[in-house]
Amino acid sequence: TYHVHISSTYRPSDRSPVIVNYDGIDGGGIKMEGYSNVDSLPVIAVYPDSLMGTRGFTAWQGAPYSLEGDYHVQFTKDMTTEVNQRYCVDSSKVFAIGMSNGGGFAVIANCKLPGMFRAIASLSGAYYTGCTGSETPSGSLLALHSATDPQVPFLGSSTKGVPAVTGWATKQAKDRQCRITKHTPSIKGTEQYEWTGCKDDVSVRLVVIQEQPHGWLAISNAQGVEASNTAGYIWSFFKGSMSAK
């Protein structure tokens, strides 16, 4: 299941961008709509619900506590097709945001459905699995993580099966054939890595935030943020990706 929020700026005669929003474990579309503030953006916001996992709570594909199989990838494909049929969509401007388990799934969907998402953003993402075989990621990537995340350790965990985030982001940039790396040291508790000069003019950005819990992270104004909230910051990144080939 999923539900859709239409921006007040939407016009049936004008093609609109779309953001698909994946919540974390034991969550859902209505819950994510409530905390993310994505409804404030000039987009068609889509909020899907995941299936029940193996441990009594909902979970997206790819985690050890989710159902095996490509159920959610196929669901994403069918859902976006239906949204395209019901609304006036700019298919070149479809994006995804995921939080925690939803962030990990956004990365998986981006691999298995190449070209569907112009860019994706992951907050506190749990990257149990990624691209496999001949799959390669496409589009730009924004990742936001807390260095003190107690649930998905920033330095990785063999027990939980998640990689160190900086190493993971570096591989994401390598897979996109990025050539330029810029590191901005911590300013007011926010550190940033940016990879550019990538294939198809995409980019990869990792924002590391100090002293925040696992979840939907707050962005300080230390890195030249264009908006006063996290959804606005993500949207600024997405808009920047629209100039890519």
Summary of the structure (lengths in Angstrom):
residues: 245
radius of gyration: 16.7
end to end distance: 32.5
largest distance: 51.6
contacts: 857
relative contact order: 0.14
helix: 28%
strand: 27%
